[in-house]
Amino acid sequence: MAKLIINEKNKKGHINAEIYGHFSEHLGRCIYEGLYVGENSEIPNVNGMRKDVVDALKEMKIPVLRWPGGCFADEYHWKDGIGPKETRKKMINTHWGGVVEDNSFGTHEFFELCEQLGCKTYVNGNVGSGTVQEMSEWVEYITFEGVSPMADLRKENGHEKPWKIDYFGVGNENWGCGGNMTPEYYGNLYRRFQTYVRQYNKENKVQKICCGANVADYAWTEDVLKTCFAHPSNPASHGNMDGLSLHYYVHPGGWDKKGSATQFDTATWYKTLERADYMDELITRHGAIMDQYDPDKKIGMMVDEWGCWFDVEPGTNPGFLYQQNTMRDALVAGHTLNIFNRHCDRVKMACIAQMVNVLQSVILTEGPKMVLTPTYHVFHMYKNHQDAELLDSFIEGNGLVGEGECQVPHVSESVSVDAQGYVNVTLSNLSVSEDMPMEISFNELNPSSVEASILTGAMNAHNTFEDPECVKECQFIDFKAEDGKIVFTIPACSVISFRVK
């Protein structure tokens, strides 16, 4: 039996709600058909936004949404997406599928969506093919309340009051699709561009996010920070950067051999989970470099693209990145979110890629139909960690499971206490076949109220439009709470969430 030991008196840090963030790009059917169907659609909508999708995301408690990309961000010119829709420019989406982008979803539509969701906004600006003036004017258009050309233009387009930008990304993947830049060159561009991301409302600060590394490119992190900081001991430098991004996707067979999203064996299962576990090392090593320049951890690590990337579903446009979502994805999500929670002193935001119909999405749509994926249920089960305090915890007797060299922790965990005094425990059993008898032991707490839910199934189980509830969150009652302990068995290939008081 393994024992989860919780010291509820030792708070390790604050878990930002934004760690449970999401990403929406003009890619495939993420925005069009997934989030936005237009005001004249027969699919129930509110100002063009799919009502079923919005309602599901609100139930999941989405904290922040990133838009418009991704690679699309560095070829997006925001003025193409404002004004009467019949006069908006049409373009070819050269990154994703070669389809026509009619710009019917633009700035006004994004902020309408976020208002319906009740979430924070993360806008990604164009450094790769844009100008300082273009980026500066976009911020002015969105956030300035006084008299100015861009504020007047916003009012002409039907929105009198400004919106709030919570986070602004100065470019995206500028080491690759965002311009193939060197870190020193991008670092200097960041210094220049961020200067003109003006703070028009001092009460609502726009947090500026610098483009960080791809996976284990530690030299990028080092050289960008070295360029952006005049000197590690110069505190004035901190005001120019609130976050540094990190992108990491899980490919069990490598970039060129991603493999099927639904057809895989146990060896591939463990290879996938091992690659997901690599996130812990990435955060640790990139974080150590950040510590040299930001020892007080004022700059957040923003893992604003993460998740599984498999081959597209057969018969679909390769550029649309549409893939199914199984219990394997659920365990990747559960384990990764536990890792983020445990690194909450440095990780301040994360955005799974992507929200609807693309990569490891939480929702799939097909015409009027909607399916919640196993990943959706994990985010729903973990939502009580948002804005909670991380508690000191440790699993005694937790071994490794796997095949060959691919070994991962048998059970992954994180524990928090929220403002209502509830202790939230999330556990993921990464084994395909081995259950784990467990005991939860508290330092002082004697549980008087315990609620739990579980997500489990065969390793490749997934929801379809014909069988939308094959995998779903269910109440978990197979536990005993007595003598200050909770005793239960966590089944193989499962995620469990406890809420204790």
N, C-alpha and C positions, 0 to 999 in steps of 0.2 A: 504493500500500500504506500502511495505517495502522500505526503503531508504538505498542504499549502499553509505556511505560517505567515500570519498578517500582524504587523505591528501598527495598529490603527492610530497610535499616538505620534508616529513618525511620518510627517508629511514631507514628501520628497520634491514637490513642485506642482505647478498649476498646469492642468491639461487644457490647452486652448481648444475651444469649440471648433476652430478652423482646421484642426487636424483631421476632422471628418468632412472636409470640403470636397467639391466636385468640379469637373472640367467639361466645358461644352465648346466644341470647335465647329467651324463650318466644314464638316467632314461627313461624307456619307449621309445617313439619315438621322444624325444626332439632333440638329436643330430643325431642319425641314422634315416634317412627318413625325419626328420624335417629340420635340418641344413645341414647335410652332406649326399650325395648320392653316392659319389665316382666318380672318373674321368671317368669311363666307363659307367656311367648311361645314359639312354636315356632321363632322365629328364635334361633339360638345366642346365648346371653347369659351374662354373669357378674353376678349380683345385679341383673339388669335392664338392664345396659349391653350394647349390641350388640358382640359379640366381634370381628366383622370390622372394624367402624369403629374400635374401640379399638386393635386391632392395627395398622391402617394409620396411625393418628395417632402411635402410638409409633414406628413405622418412620420417620415424617417428623420425629420428635424434637420434638414440641410442647413448648414451654417454659412457657407460662402460658395459663390459660383464664379469660376474663371471663364473669360471670353475675350476675344473671338478665336484665339488659338494660343499655342500650337504654331506649326509652320505657317498656317494661314495668316497669323497676326502680322508677320513681316512682309506680307504682300497686300495687306488690307489698308485701304485708304478710306477713312471714316466718313468723309463727305459724300462718298458714293452711296452711303446707307442712311441718308436723312432726306427729308422733304417728301413730296407726294410720291407714292410708290410707283406710279406709272411713268415717272420721269427719272427714276433711279437708274444708274448705269448697270448694264449687264456685263459680266466678265466670265472668263473660263477659269475654273478652279484648277490651276495647273498642278497643284500638289496632290489633290485628292479626287481622282476619278475622271478628270477632264470634263466635268459637267458644267452647265451654265449656272452661275451664281447671279441671281437677280437682285440681290441686296434688299429684299423685302424685309429681312430681319436685320435691323441695325441698332444704333445707339438707343433710340426711343423704345424699341421693342425689348432690348436687353434689360433696361431699367424697369420696364413694365413687368417683365417676367420676375425679376428679383423682388419687386414690391409684392407681387402675388405670392411668392415663396416665403417672403419675410426673411430673406437672407442678406448677408453682406455681399458687396460687389468687388470683383477683382478684374480689372480691365488691363489687357496686355497691349502695349503700344508697339508701333512699327519703327524699329531702328534699321532693319535690313534694307528696306527700299524706301523708307520715309525720311522726312526731314525734321529738324528741331522745331521749325515753325509749325509743321503739321501736328506734331505731338503736343506742343504748347497750346495750340488753338483748340485741340480736342479737350484738353483738361479745362480750358476756359469755357468752352461750350457746355460742358457737363456741370461744372461746379460754381461758376461765377454768377453772382446775383445782381451786380450793379449794371451800369451802362457800359457796354463794350460791343464791338462788332459781333463776336461769337455769342454773347448772351442775347443780343438782339435777334440773331439768326435762330437761336433756340426758341425764343418766344414766337417768332414768325412761324416756326414749325409746330406750334401748338402746345409748348410746355413752358409756362410762365416761370415757375420756380426751378431752381437748380436741383440736381440730384447730388448724392454723396458717393464719391469714390472711396472705398475703404482701402483698397490695395491697387497699386499701379505697377505693372511690370514694364521695365525699360528694355524691351526686346525679348526675344525667345530663341533659345538654342542658337545663339549667335556664333557658336563654334561649328555649326552645321547649316541647316536650312535657313537660318536667320542671317546668313552672310559669309560663312566660312572664314571667320575672323580669327586672328591670334588673340590670346588673352590680354596682352598689353594693349593692342589696338582697341579691343572692345572696352577694356577698363577705362581708357581715355574717352571713348565715346559715351560711356555711362556717366562719367563725371560731367560731361558737357550736356547731355540730354536731360539728366535728372535736375539740372539747374533750372530748367524751364518747366518742370512739373510744379507749378506754383501752388502754394497753400493759400487759396483764396478765402477759405473759412477757417480761422485759427482754432475754432472749437471742434472741427471735424478734420483732423489731420489725414492727409493722403499718405499712406505708408508706401515707400518706394522699394521695389524689389529688383535686385540686380540679377542678371543671368549667370547662374552658376554652372556647375560641371555636368557632364554626361558620365554617369556611372563612376568609374574609378579614376577619372582624370584629375588627380590631385594637383598636378602642375597648373591646371586651369584655375582651381580654387586659390592656390598660392599666388599666382601671377596677377590675377584680377584684384585680389585684396591688396597686394603690394602696390599695384597701380592706383587703386582707389584711395588708399590710405597714405597720406604724405609720410607718416611715420606711425608705427604701432602704438606709440605712446601719445599720439595726438588726438585728444578727445573731440576736437572739432570735426574730425573726419566722420565720426559716428552719425552725425546729423544728416549725412548724404545717403545713407543706406539703412533701411529697416529690415530687409530680408535678402537672403542669397538663395537662389533656387538650386534644386538637385533633381535630375531626371533618371529614373531607373525602371526598366521594364523586365519582366521575367520571361525568358525564352528557354524552355527546357532543352531544346536541341540547338541553341545558338541562333543568331540573327537569320541565317539562311535556311535553317531547319527548325522552324518554330513548332511544327506538329499540329495535330488535330486538337480542337477544343474539347471533343467528346470521346474520341477513340484513342485510348492510351492504356498502357499496362502499369503495373505497380512500380517498375523501375523508373518509368517516366514520372509517375506521381512523386516519388521521392526526389528525383532530380529537380522537379518544379519547386517542391517545398524547400530543398536545399538552396536554390537560387533566391527564393523569397527570403530565407534566413540571412542571406548575404546583405540585406538592407541594414542589419545591425552593424556590420563591419563598416559599411559605407558611411553611416552616420557618425560612427566613432572616429574614423580617420579624417573625414572632411571636417568634423567638429573640432578635432585637435588642431587643425590648421587655422580654423576660425578663432580658436582660443588665443592664438598668438597675437591676433589683431584686435580681438574683441573679448578680452578675458571676463568681462562682466556679463557676457551673453545678451547684449542689447540687440544684436542682430539675429533675427530668427532664421533657422534653416527651413526653407519652404520646399518641401518635396512635392512640387505642383504638377508632376506627371509620374504616376506609378501604376503598377498592375500587371496582369498577364496579357501577353501579346501572342496569340496563336494564329494559325492559318485561317483565312476567311472561310465561311461556310461555303460548301460546294454550290456552284451556280450563281454566286453573288459577285458583284463588281469588286475586283481585287483592291481598287482604290477606296472602297467604302469601309474596309476593316470591320465588317460585321462578323461577330463570332458568338457562339453559344457560351453558356455559363453553367458550370457544374459544381458539385461539392468540392472539387479540387480548387476552384476559384474561391469558394467560401472559406476554405482553410487558409489559402494565401491571404485573403482579406483579414481574417481573424488574427493570424499570426503577425501580419504586418502592422495592423492597428495596435496590437499589444506592444510591438517594438517602438512604435511612435510614442505611445503613452509613457513607456519607460525612459524615453529620451526627451521628455517634455521640457526639460530645462533648455534644450537647444532647438528642438523641432517645434515650430510655432504654427505651421500650417502644412497641410498635405491635400492634394487634389487627385482623386483616383481618375484614371482615364479609361473611358469617358462616361458621361452620365447616362446617355440613352443610345442604344443601337450601334455602339462603336466600342471595340475592344472589351475590357472588363466592365461592362455597363451594369447598372443596377436595375434598369428597365429595358425591355424590348417591346417594340410596337410593330403591328402589321395592320395597316388600315385602321379601323376602329378598335382593334383588339390591343390589349396591353397585358404583358406578363412581368411579374416581379421575379428577379433572378435570385439564386442563392446568395449572391453578394449583397443584394438589397436587404435580405433578412439579417445578415450579419451587421450591417450598418444600423438597422433598426434595433437589434439587440444591444449594440454598443452605445446607443445615443445618450445613455445616462452618464457616460464618462465626460461628456462635453461640459467644460467649465468646472469640472470637479478637481479635487486635489489628489495627486498620486500618493498612494500609501506604500510604505516599505513592505515588500512581500518576497517570499522565497519558497520554491518547491523542494522539499527534502525528499530524496529518493527518486528524483526524476531522471530517468536514463535517456539513452538515445535510441532511435528507431531508424530503419532504413534498409537499403540494399547496397552492398559493396562499399564504395567510398562515400556514397551519398547518405549521410547521417544527420538527423535533425533531432531537436528535443522532442521527447514523447509528448509532453504537454506544454503548451505555451500559455502564459497568464499575464494579467495586469489587474491592479486593484486600485480603486479610488473611493473617496468619500465626497458626496455632493452637499450642496447648501442645505438640503433638508435633513442631513444627517444619515442618509442611507449609504451603506458600503456596497459598492458595485464591483463584482468579481466576474471577469470574463476569462474563459478557458477554452483552448482549442486542442483537441487530440489529433496530432498529426499522423498517427498510425493508421494505415489502411485496415488493419485486422486485429489489433490488440486493444481491448478495453483497459482502462486504468482505474482500479479502486482508489478512492481519494478521501482525504479528510481535510476540512478547512478548520484551522485553529486560530483563534484570535488572542491578542494579548490580554485584553480586559473585557471586550464586548461579549455579552451573553445574549445570543440572538433570540428575539421575541417575535420577530416577523421575518419570514423568508419567502420570497417569490423567485421563481426560476423559469427559464424557457430554454428550449433546445432546438438545434437544427442538425439533422443527421440524414444519412442515406447512403446508397452505394457511391463509390468514388466518382463514377461518371454520371450520376443521376442529375437530371436537369429539367427545367420547366419548358414546356412547349405551348403553342397556342391551342393545341388539341388537349393537352394535359397541363394546365397552368399551375396546379398545386401539387405536383409530384414531390417537390421539395418545399417545405414551408416551416416557419417557426411555430413550435407547439409548446404548450405548457409542460414543464418538467416537474414531476411530483415524486420521483423515485429517490428520495433522500430522507435522512433523519436528522433533525436538529435537536440536540440535547447536550447538557453538560458543557455548554459553551462551544460546541463543535457541530459541524455539518458533515455528515458521512454519506457518501454516494459513490457510484461508479460512472465515470464518463465513457460513453461508448466510443469505439473506434470511429474515425472519420466523422467527428461531430464538433459542434461549438455549443457551449453552454454559458448562459449569463445568469448570475445570481444578484438579487437585490435584497440586502439584509439590513435590519435595524433592531 
